[in-house]
Amino acid sequence: MGAVIVKDNKIIASAFNTREKDNIATHHAEIRAIEKANKKLKSWRLDGCVMYVNLEPCPMCAGAIVNARIKEVHYAAKDISSGGISRFNILNNTLNHTTTAIFEPDYEEENQALIKNFFKNKRKK
């Protein structure tokens, strides 16, 4: 899966999931993108930043998004089994006097199909 962080209409960080490759549980795309953005901005706070991800963030990533003070999250497809937004409601709470705006998918069925096909093809290899 992939994540992109934008500030002032410019991409400041992008990353993909390397959990399997690196054998590190926290190497989700969102966490890695947040770390890159932190380094780029020289701050742990990502005020004014917007994150775009292709799959709804898990609870761990949703917590990191809130703690990093990311302003908005846009995701393409819900994660029905472990979604940190739709299932666990993590981004819908105020933490540290901040809230994160959530933008749910417009083309849910098409996006789900793309993700399912991606993993189906990946398993064939």
C-alpha positions as CSV (number, residue, x, y, z in Angstrom):
1,M,0.0,0.0,0.0
2,G,1.1,3.6,-0.5
3,A,0.9,7.0,1.2
4,V,1.7,10.5,0.1
5,I,1.9,13.6,2.3
6,V,1.3,17.1,0.8
7,K,1.9,20.5,2.2
8,D,1.1,23.7,0.4
9,N,0.1,21.7,-2.7
10,K,3.6,20.1,-2.9
11,I,4.5,16.4,-2.2
12,I,6.9,16.4,0.8
13,A,6.9,12.6,1.4
14,S,5.8,9.3,-0.1
15,A,6.2,5.8,1.0
16,F,4.9,2.3,0.6
17,N,4.4,-0.7,2.9
18,T,7.7,-2.6,3.5
19,R,6.5,-4.7,6.5
20,E,7.0,-8.0,4.7
21,K,10.3,-7.1,3.0
22,D,11.8,-5.6,6.2
23,N,10.1,-8.0,8.7
24,I,9.3,-4.9,10.8
25,A,5.6,-4.7,12.0
26,T,5.5,-0.9,12.0
27,H,6.8,-0.4,8.4
28,H,3.3,0.6,7.1
29,A,3.2,3.2,4.3
30,E,1.6,5.9,6.5
31,I,4.2,5.5,9.3
32,R,7.1,5.6,6.8
33,A,5.6,8.7,5.0
34,I,5.1,10.5,8.4
35,E,8.8,9.8,9.3
36,K,10.0,11.2,6.0
37,A,7.8,14.3,6.3
38,N,9.0,14.8,9.9
39,K,12.6,14.8,8.6
40,K,11.8,17.1,5.6
41,L,10.0,19.7,7.9
42,K,12.4,19.1,10.8
43,S,9.4,18.8,13.1
44,W,7.3,16.1,14.6
45,R,4.3,18.2,14.0
46,L,2.8,18.0,10.5
47,D,0.5,21.0,10.8
48,G,-1.2,21.9,7.6
49,C,-0.3,18.6,5.9
50,V,-2.7,16.3,4.0
51,M,-2.2,12.6,3.6
52,Y,-3.5,10.5,0.7
53,V,-3.6,6.7,1.0
54,N,-5.0,4.0,-1.1
55,L,-6.3,1.9,1.8
56,E,-7.9,3.2,5.0
57,P,-5.3,3.5,7.8
58,C,-5.1,0.8,10.4
59,P,-5.5,1.7,14.1
60,M,-1.7,2.1,14.6
61,C,-1.4,4.4,11.6
62,A,-4.5,6.3,12.5
63,G,-3.0,7.0,15.9
64,A,0.2,8.2,14.3
65,I,-1.7,10.5,12.0
66,V,-3.5,12.1,14.9
67,N,-0.3,12.4,16.9
68,A,1.5,14.0,13.9
69,R,-1.3,16.6,13.7
70,I,-2.1,15.8,10.1
71,K,-4.9,18.1,8.9
72,E,-6.7,15.8,6.5
73,V,-6.7,12.1,5.4
74,H,-8.0,11.0,2.0
75,Y,-8.3,7.3,1.4
76,A,-9.5,5.3,-1.6
77,A,-10.9,2.2,-0.1
78,K,-12.2,1.1,3.4
79,D,-10.4,-1.6,5.3
80,I,-13.4,-3.6,6.5
81,S,-11.5,-5.9,8.8
82,S,-9.1,-3.5,10.6
83,G,-9.9,0.1,9.5
84,G,-8.8,2.6,12.0
85,I,-11.5,5.0,10.9
86,S,-14.6,3.1,9.8
87,R,-14.2,0.2,12.3
88,F,-12.3,1.7,15.3
89,N,-13.2,5.4,14.9
90,I,-9.8,6.6,15.9
91,L,-9.6,9.7,13.7
92,N,-13.1,10.8,14.7
93,N,-11.9,11.8,18.2
94,T,-10.1,15.0,19.3
95,L,-6.7,14.4,20.6
96,N,-4.2,17.1,21.8
97,H,-6.8,19.7,20.9
98,T,-6.6,18.8,17.2
99,T,-8.9,17.0,14.8
100,T,-8.2,15.3,11.5
101,A,-10.7,15.8,8.6
102,I,-11.6,12.5,6.9
103,F,-12.4,12.1,3.3
104,E,-13.9,8.8,2.5
105,P,-13.7,7.1,-1.0
106,D,-15.9,8.4,-3.9
107,Y,-15.4,5.2,-6.0
108,E,-15.5,2.5,-3.3
109,E,-16.3,-0.5,-5.5
110,E,-13.8,0.4,-8.2
111,N,-11.1,1.1,-5.6
112,Q,-11.7,-2.2,-3.7
113,A,-11.5,-4.1,-7.0
114,L,-8.2,-2.5,-7.9
115,I,-6.7,-3.4,-4.5
116,K,-8.1,-7.0,-4.6
117,N,-6.7,-7.5,-8.0
118,F,-3.3,-6.1,-7.0
119,F,-3.0,-8.6,-4.1
120,K,-4.4,-11.5,-6.2
121,N,-1.7,-10.9,-8.9
122,K,1.0,-10.4,-6.2
123,R,0.1,-13.8,-4.7
124,K,0.5,-15.5,-8.1
125,K,4.1,-14.5,-8.4
